[in-house]
Amino acid sequence: MSETRTPKLSELRLIGWRCWDPIGLASTVGHAEIDDEYDAYLRGLAVLLTGGATPDEAARYLMETEAGHMGLGPRSDAASRAEATVAAVRAYLASLAG
């Protein structure tokens, strides 16, 4: 029987910086004080996806996090960034299935 490996936070971070980055901090990656800025949200996304959430539900999670929890309000590019992030995390998680 195949086993799924645990996602690496470092890989989730790369996806988050490349695809989502709602605050626009990607140019400062490598500074220890902000590298973990999105960790909780990306871990939450991975849990949702491994728990059976649909891509739409997962994207909605990111958009609601950005608009509400982070206080950034609705933004015109939120859906496209969320969808790209979900697609990339799903592909990463699929690659871990052994």
C-alpha positions as CSV (number, residue, x, y, z in Angstrom):
1,M,0.0,0.0,0.0
2,S,1.3,3.5,-0.8
3,E,2.0,6.0,1.8
4,T,1.7,9.8,1.6
5,R,4.7,11.7,3.0
6,T,4.3,14.8,5.1
7,P,4.5,18.1,3.2
8,K,7.6,20.1,3.8
9,L,7.0,23.6,5.1
10,S,9.8,24.9,3.0
11,E,8.1,23.7,-0.2
12,L,4.7,25.2,0.9
13,R,6.6,28.5,1.6
14,L,8.0,28.5,-1.9
15,I,4.6,28.1,-3.4
16,G,3.1,30.7,-1.1
17,W,5.8,33.3,-2.0
18,R,5.6,32.5,-5.7
19,C,1.8,32.2,-6.1
20,W,-0.1,33.9,-3.3
21,D,1.9,36.6,-1.4
22,P,-1.1,38.8,-0.5
23,I,1.0,41.4,1.3
24,G,3.6,41.7,-1.4
25,L,6.7,40.6,0.6
26,A,8.3,38.2,-1.9
27,S,11.1,40.6,-2.6
28,T,12.2,40.3,1.0
29,V,12.3,36.5,1.2
30,G,15.4,35.4,3.0
31,H,14.9,37.7,5.9
32,A,14.3,35.4,8.9
33,E,11.9,37.8,10.5
34,I,9.3,37.5,7.7
35,D,10.0,34.1,6.1
36,D,7.2,32.5,8.2
37,E,4.6,35.2,7.5
38,Y,2.2,32.8,5.7
39,D,3.1,29.5,7.4
40,A,-0.2,29.1,9.3
41,Y,-2.3,29.8,6.2
42,L,-0.3,27.5,4.0
43,R,-0.4,24.7,6.6
44,G,-4.2,25.3,6.9
45,L,-4.5,25.0,3.1
46,A,-2.6,21.8,3.0
47,V,-4.8,20.3,5.8
48,L,-7.9,21.4,3.9
49,L,-6.7,19.8,0.7
50,T,-5.6,16.5,2.3
51,G,-8.9,16.4,4.2
52,G,-10.9,16.4,1.0
53,A,-11.7,20.1,0.4
54,T,-12.5,21.0,-3.2
55,P,-10.2,23.4,-5.0
56,D,-13.0,26.0,-4.9
57,E,-13.3,25.6,-1.1
58,A,-9.6,25.8,-0.7
59,A,-9.3,29.0,-2.8
60,R,-12.2,30.5,-0.9
61,Y,-10.2,29.8,2.4
62,L,-7.3,31.8,1.0
63,M,-9.5,34.7,-0.2
64,E,-11.4,34.9,3.1
65,T,-8.1,34.7,5.0
66,E,-6.7,37.6,2.9
67,A,-9.7,39.8,2.9
68,G,-10.9,39.2,6.5
69,H,-8.2,37.8,8.8
70,M,-5.4,39.8,7.2
71,G,-7.7,42.8,6.8
72,L,-6.8,43.4,3.2
73,G,-10.3,43.5,1.9
74,P,-11.5,42.3,-1.4
75,R,-8.9,42.7,-4.2
76,S,-9.3,42.1,-7.9
77,D,-6.4,39.6,-8.2
78,A,-7.3,37.6,-5.1
79,A,-9.2,34.8,-6.9
80,S,-6.4,34.2,-9.5
81,R,-3.7,34.2,-6.9
82,A,-5.7,31.8,-4.6
83,E,-6.5,29.5,-7.5
84,A,-2.9,29.4,-8.6
85,T,-1.8,28.6,-5.1
86,V,-4.3,25.9,-4.6
87,A,-3.3,24.3,-7.9
88,A,0.4,24.4,-7.0
89,V,-0.2,23.0,-3.5
90,R,-2.4,20.2,-4.9
91,A,0.3,19.3,-7.4
92,Y,2.9,19.3,-4.7
93,L,0.8,17.1,-2.4
94,A,0.1,14.7,-5.3
95,S,3.8,14.4,-5.9
96,L,4.2,13.2,-2.3
97,A,1.8,10.3,-2.7
98,G,4.1,7.3,-2.9
